[in-house]
Amino acid sequence: MRFVSFQYQHKYCWGAIDDDNVIELSYLAPCLKSAISKSILPTSIADIENKETVLAFRDLSLLPPIPDPKRILCVGQNYVAHRDEMDGKATARPLIFTRYPSSLVAHNDNLIKPAESEQFDYEGELAVIIGKTGRRISAEHALNYIAGYSCFMDGSMRDYQYHTTQYIPGKNFDNSGSFGPWMVSADEIPDPGAGLSLQTRLNDTEVQQTTTALM
């Protein structure tokens, strides 16, 4: 299933996508993150008993699927081709950096190139939305902790990224990245590394074409 977060009647809401419509589900939990943590997401449209509020998807003011994530952890140079492009080296300990929610916009919102940077670059990514807490999880059990997946654009100010060894300054200008439009539940994507197609467009021009099999 696909789930979205949005604003409706001056409130933060969330719901399930049903063709071109969204069934509002805020009566189950105040937000999508809360519904995930309580393990109360419906598994099919047929499971939704209350369909009192049905809205047209095209009319919604979308928010990032998880508007207030506790953490946003990013893996640097996670595609082989991009690693080679950046003269990186294969490593068993990947580069990890953070983004802040204030750096992100929702689907169809404008990204903003900061006046301070001359190297605003695009990076289309697969977002992994963690569904439950865990610690010291084995690799073979890791996918059991994922609630779903989404699109992510990790906009990067390359000049600020490489001012020091820390990536964070170049990754966190306001409105420099995007998240959404929706979360696809994990049961729809049993193997995220099996070769999902990923495309990035800049002003309707395709600038990136890759597959998650290359991660």
Disulfide bonds with the S-S distance in Angstrom:
none
